[in-house]
Amino acid sequence: MTDTRINARPASRWMGLLGAALVVAPAVARAQPLDLFYERTVMEAADSRCGLFTPQLASALAAAAAQARGAALRAGASREEIERADRVARLRAAEADCRSQDVTVAANRVKQAFASYGRINRLTYHGDVAAWAADRYVTPTNPWRLKQESAFGADHMSFGLAGSEDAAVLLAVAQFADGATPYGARLVLRDTRRSSGPYLRRSGAGPTVGLSLPDRLPPAGALTGMLAEARGEAGHDLLPKGQQGQDEGWAFRFPAQAALALANLDPREAVAVDFLFPGDKVRRAYVEVGDFAAGRAFVQMASR
């Protein structure tokens, strides 16, 4: 098994122009991350119509499109620009002839660009503040598939997906420097039923680099919570390696819908995990949403 590692940063344009009918519209071609999102969405839609790629390559393309969407938003593109790019891309793909040379050439470029993608086991998705470490292969000593580390005060949390390919669950694994024992945990995130978009406490538009995680969380009236459905002592395989005196921790498993809710959030925003202690005491850790959706798509790719 090849152990290939790579940083998942926005790449240079790899698709090129899909013929005159699918050329990037001037309004869409303002910034490179938006170009990449447009191009990858065109090919996603074309594959859906024409069956151009294998399931594994289609999954890789979906992950790449999600990553490009996040990069475009963090670079300052508005949600309206993203939605317009998506509409234009799908319209162009719908107008394309599946048997045309334009589609064949573009599909071959995608296949060449992703020729080595199936051999990549690990990716790091960098956000504005934190990063997601993605791993397609679990081992007896490392069950994490997608993980973000967070320090809150003197305490530490590992948060993400762990377990086998077909049974990965969303976990928060916390270590408390003073040995405290929480009785529960709650995932706190934006309620998409009561809000139209993310709350980003900044002046004006533009990139979100430098905005703290607490400033990416909505006010209380736009929040919802999901309680962990199970608690247990964390196994050593779930704990960070090499931390002196930190050989114990607590693992909390969240319901399946929590991962889907997280994947549907804006990559610029944050969520929080509240660890609950007797006496109504709470210790809060923050997580950057970032490219969770792209990382989730990557680790869900079929292993071959």
N, C-alpha and C positions, 0 to 999 in steps of 0.2 A: 504494500500500500504506500503510495507516494504521499509524503507529508509536506505539502506545499502551502506556504503561508503568503498572504498578500494583504496590503492595505486597500480597502475599498474606497478609493477616492475617485471623483469624477474623471473619466477618461477623455482622451481626445475623441473627436468624432470618428466613428468607425463604420457607420452605415453609408455615408455619402448621400447623394440625391437619388431618390427613387423615381427617376424620369421626370419629365416636365410636369406631368400631372400631379406629382407628389412633392414638388420642390417646397422647401420651407417658406412659408409666407413671411413677408417682411415684418409684420406685427409680431410674429412668433420668434423670429431670429434675433432678438435683442440681446440675449445673453447665452453663453455657452451651455450652462446647466439646463436652460429652457430648451435649447436646441436638442440636447441629448434626450430630454424627456419626450419631446415631439417625435424624434426619430424612432425611439424605442417603442413608443405607443403606436406609431404607424405600423411597425413590423409586428407588434403584438396583434393588432387588429387584422392585418393582412394574413397572419398565421391562422387566426380564428376562422377566417373565411376560406382560406386556400389550403390549409393543412401543410404548411411549408416545413415545419420542424418536428423533431422528436419531442416527446413529452419532457425529457430532461432539458433540452435546449429551450423549450417554451417556458419552463419554470425559471431557467436562468435569465431569460429575457424579461420575465415579469419582475424578478428581483432587481434587475438593472433599471427597469422603468421606475420602480418604487424609489430606488436610490436617487435617480436623477430628479424625480419630483421633490424629494426632500432637499437636495442640494439647491434646486432652483428657489424654493421657498426661503431657505436660510440665506441665500444670496440677495434676497429682496424682492423676488417676483411675488405679485399679488395672487390671491386665490382666484381672482377673475382671470388673470393671465394664464394660470395653470388650466382652468376649466376651458378657456378658449382654445388653448393649444391642444387639449384633449379632443375637443369637438372637431377642430380642423383636421387633426391626424386621423380620426376615425372616418371622417367624410372622405378624405383622400384615399384611404384604404378601401372604402366601399366602392369608389369609382374605378379602382384599378382592375385590370384584366389579369386574373390569376395565371393565365398561360403566356402573358407577355414577357418579352425579354427584360423589360425594366424590373418586373417582379422577380424574375429568375436571377438576375445579376445582384439585386439587393439582398435576396435570400442567401445567395452564396457568400456575400460579404459578411453577413451575420454569422454564418456557419464557420467561416474562417476566423472571425474575431473571437468566437467562443470555442474554438477547437480544443484549447487546453483547459477550458473552464471546468470540465468534468473531473479533472485531476486535482483541482484545488480543494483542499480539505478545510482550510481555515481562512477566515476573512476578518478584518477589523474595520468596522464602520465608524468613522470619526464624526462626532457631532460638534456643536459649538462649545460644549462644556465637558461632555463625557463621551465614552465610546462603547459600542457593543462588540464583544468578541464572539464570533460565530464559529461553530465547529460542527461539521457534518457527521463526524464519527465519534460516538461515545466509547469510553473504555471503562473497565472495572474501577479505575482510579480517578476517572473524571467523567461524571455523567452530564456535565453542563453542555448544552447545545448552543445557547445564546445567553450571554451574561454581561451585566454592567455592575461595576463595583462602585460603592458609595460610602463615604465617611460622614458620620454625623456626630459631632462632638468627639468623644473618645471611643465611640462605638463604630462598628463596621457592618455593612450589608452587602451581600451578593444577591442580585435580583435577575430573574430571567427564566428561560425554559430549560428544563432538565429532564432526562429520561430517554427512552428508546425512541426511534423515529416515529413509530405509530402511537406512542403513549407519552409524549413530552407534556409536562405540566408546568404551570407558571408558579415559581417559588420565590419566596423571600427568605434568605438565610442570614440571620443576624447574630452578631457576637457583641456582648456587652462587657465593657472593661471592668465594671464593678460586680459582675456576676449576677446581675438582676435577671429575673425570670418573668417574661411577659405572659399573660394568659391568652392573648389574642393579637391579631393584626388586621388592619383594614387598608385596602387600596383606595386611595382618594384621587379622583380624576374628574375632568370636565364632563358635565352631563350634556351630551349632544342634543337631548330633547329640549333643553332649556337655554341653549346658546347656539348661535349661528356660526361661530368660529372661535379660534383661540383668543385668550386674553394675554397680551404681551405688554407689560408695563414699561413702555419706552416712549420717547418723544419722536413722533414722525414715523415714516416708513423706512425701508432699507434693511440691510443685514442685521441679524440678531446676535452676532458675535459679541461677547462681553455681557450679555444680559444674564443675570443670575437665575438659577433654577426656581427659587421662590417667586421671582418676578414673572415666571412663565405659567404660574398656576392661577386659575380663575378665583374670583371672590367667592365667599361661602355660598352665596345664593345660586351659583352656577355649578356647584360641585355635587357629585354623587359618590357613594362609597360601596365597596364590595368587601364583605368580611371573609377572611380566610376560612376554608371549610375543614381544615385539619392542621394540627400542630404536633410537633415531635422533636426530640433531640436530633440535631443534625449529625449525619454520619461524617466521618473524616473526609470522605471523598467529595463532599459538598463544601468543605471549608477551604479558605485560601491557604496555599502552601507557604511555608517558611515564615509564619508569624509567631514569634516567640511568646509563649504564655497564652496563646489564643488557640486552644485545642478543643474548645467547646462552643456550641452555638445552638440556636433554635431555628427550625425550619417550619415555614408556614406555606401551605398549599392553597392557591386561590382557585375558584371555579373556572371551568373551561371558557365561559363567556368573557372572563376578564382579559384573556389574551387577545381575543377578537376585538374587544373594546379598545384596548391599547393600540392595536394595529390600525384602527380606524381614526385615531387622533392625528392632529397636525404634527409633523415632525419637529416643529419649533417649540412646542409646549412641553410642560413637565407634568409628572404625576408625583404623588407622595405615598409613602407607606408609613402608617401610624402603628407603632407597637404599643399595645395597651397593657397597663400595669394596674394593680389594685390601688384604690384611692383616687381613681379618675386621672391617673398620671399617664402622659403620652410622650413618647419620643418619636420624632418624625425624621424620616430619611427621604431624600428627593431622588428622582430618576428622570433623566432627559429622555423624552420619547424618541427623538432622533430617527435613525433608520431601523427601528424595531420591525416595521413591516417588511423591509427589504431583507433583513437578517432572518426573519421568520420564513420568508419564501426560500431563502438560500438553504437553510437547514432542513427544509421539508422536501428538497430535491431528492429524487430516488437515488440511492447509492448504487453505483455500477462499477 
